[in-house]
Amino acid sequence: MIEVVGLGCRKGQITLEGAQAVARAKHVFVKTAKTDTFSYFEDKDVMTMDDVYDSCENFDDLDEKIVERLVSQKGKICYCVNGSGYDDRSVALLASRTDVKIYPSVSRAAVTAGFTTAAVYISASDLVSMRGFDYDGRLPLVVTDVDDRYTASEVKLVLLDVLGEDEKVFVSGKETTVAEMDFFKKYDYSTTVYCPPRDYLKKHRYNFADVIEMLYRLRGEDGCPWDRAQTHESIRSNLIEEAYELVEAINNKDVDNMIEETGDVLLQAVFHSVIAEDCGEYDAHDVATALCKKLIGRHEHVFGDVVAKTAEEGLAAWDRAKGKEKHYSSFTDKMDKTSASLPALMRAYKIQKTAAKAGMDFDSAESAAEKLREEIGEFLSAPAEERENEGGDVLFAAVNVLRALGVEPEVALVAATEKFCKRFAYVESRCEKPMNEYSAQELDALWREAKNED
């Protein structure tokens, strides 16, 4: 058993129980002497970990070496840290290796801004190393171990993105803004940055949890009457519409519109999740859990032992994992489970891909094109009652040609339709009388002009 004593954040904040633990210990270790709290030990025989600080390049390495030193000792051990004792990363690691008893003191959050509340604690090194730090602002954020100005500047860069430059923060109890949090003269191992909780309506940057919170508010008792009235069925077509608008933005390489339309697609997913939660079916966390489990299961070449060195091998590994997950008994079974609600061209494309994996495919794009020419001939010579059937064969054969050349037919047709509308608008704008009063040759000349404008 190792006893851990929280020293608080200023001289005199050690508790009576903590002082008694120090007095009865055979060996007393203090994490660092470079803080005000160390003045308590000036007349006592203690050992510090400052030599470990000096030998380590990052906090993960520091905590590991501190714990190794502590667990190697014999007899009654007391380990003293700044803050409450619960908010130190090395203590958490120590507790995973051996039994500990903590004698807490004042938390860093309490001293930093005068609040005694729960908070989100993270070390400066963890904060700056995280990709896309996700902080929703409901609890205060306490960044610990801001031990020099350089570290404060790195923390500032993260908080500028998350909070904005004018957001109020406290650096070891002194109020400032994010933009000026690295302007202080003194930083040491006890320096903390405290970020108060925020009103989610006034946040600088939002996250997925905020989207869910917004939908809760909109569908709440004092929310929006329209949002409250919606069901899965009433908004199902919106998802298709928003997805196509996102595709259009991608085709146009319009990044600002891509951000907006991606948000609209996300809104539809969360909307259905919140409706489902109201009905007792599932919630957004069930959706996120199912998605993450699927991604883990389908990427055995990332999270498991399967090896895939190319994109093609990665896709093949995905397909194998999906087959096991879906329990496909045959290629026909896989086709049967390809959703009939997909757009016709998209479903034809997926069905053909499955057939190709089974070995039923054309030798080349040229042979697929020859089949298309054959189907067009049969369509043109078919009697009226057979035209729908033969017309379907033409479209299916056209999908095969596009697939053979690596073109997705649904995307291609959307782009072609948009191109036609643009050219048609040009032709009509050039007409000085109603279009239907022009000859085919005149309209064709205007069409060629429109093509040259592309």
Stockholm file with secondary structure:
# STOCKHOLM 1.0

chainA/1-454         MIEVVGLGCRKGQITLEGAQAVARAKHVFVKTAKTDTFSYFEDKDVMTMDDVYDSCENFDDLDEKIVERLVSQKGKICYCVNGSGYDDRSVALLASRTDVKIYPSVSRAAVTAGFTTAAVYISASDLVSMRGFDYDGRLPLVVTDVDDRYTASEVKLVLLDVLGEDEKVFVSGKETTVAEMDFFKKYDYSTTVYCPPRDYLKKHRYNFADVIEMLYRLRGEDGCPWDRAQTHESIRSNLIEEAYELVEAINNKDVDNMIEETGDVLLQAVFHSVIAEDCGEYDAHDVATALCKKLIGRHEHVFGDVVAKTAEEGLAAWDRAKGKEKHYSSFTDKMDKTSASLPALMRAYKIQKTAAKAGMDFDSAESAAEKLREEIGEFLSAPAEERENEGGDVLFAAVNVLRALGVEPEVALVAATEKFCKRFAYVESRCEKPMNEYSAQELDALWREAKNED
#=GR chainA/1-454 SS CEEEEECBSSTTCCCHHHHHHHHHCSEEEESCSSSGGGGGGTTSCCEESHHHHHHCSSHHHHHHHHHHHHHTCCSCEEEEESBTSSSCHHHHHHHHHSCEEEECCCCHHHHHHSCCSCCEEEEHHHHHHSSSCCCCSSSCEEEECCCSHHHHHHHHHHHHHHHCTTCEEEETTEEEEGGGTTCCSCCCTTCCEEECCCCGGGCSSCCHHHHHHHHHHHTSTTSCHHHHHCCHHHHHHHHHHHHHHHHHHHHTTCHHHHHHHHHHHHHHHHHHHHHHHHTTSCCHHHHHHHHHHHHHHHCHHHHSSCCCCSHHHHHHHHHHHHHHHHTCCSHHHHHHTSCTTSCHHHHHHHHHHHHHHTTCCCSSHHHHHHHHHHHHHHHHHSCGGGHHHHHHHHHHHHHHHHHHTTCCHHHHHHHHHHHHHHHHHHHHHHCSSCGGGSCHHHHHHHHHHHHHHC
#=GC SS_cons         CEEEEECBSSTTCCCHHHHHHHHHCSEEEESCSSSGGGGGGTTSCCEESHHHHHHCSSHHHHHHHHHHHHHTCCSCEEEEESBTSSSCHHHHHHHHHSCEEEECCCCHHHHHHSCCSCCEEEEHHHHHHSSSCCCCSSSCEEEECCCSHHHHHHHHHHHHHHHCTTCEEEETTEEEEGGGTTCCSCCCTTCCEEECCCCGGGCSSCCHHHHHHHHHHHTSTTSCHHHHHCCHHHHHHHHHHHHHHHHHHHHTTCHHHHHHHHHHHHHHHHHHHHHHHHTTSCCHHHHHHHHHHHHHHHCHHHHSSCCCCSHHHHHHHHHHHHHHHHTCCSHHHHHHTSCTTSCHHHHHHHHHHHHHHTTCCCSSHHHHHHHHHHHHHHHHHSCGGGHHHHHHHHHHHHHHHHHHTTCCHHHHHHHHHHHHHHHHHHHHHHCSSCGGGSCHHHHHHHHHHHHHHC
//
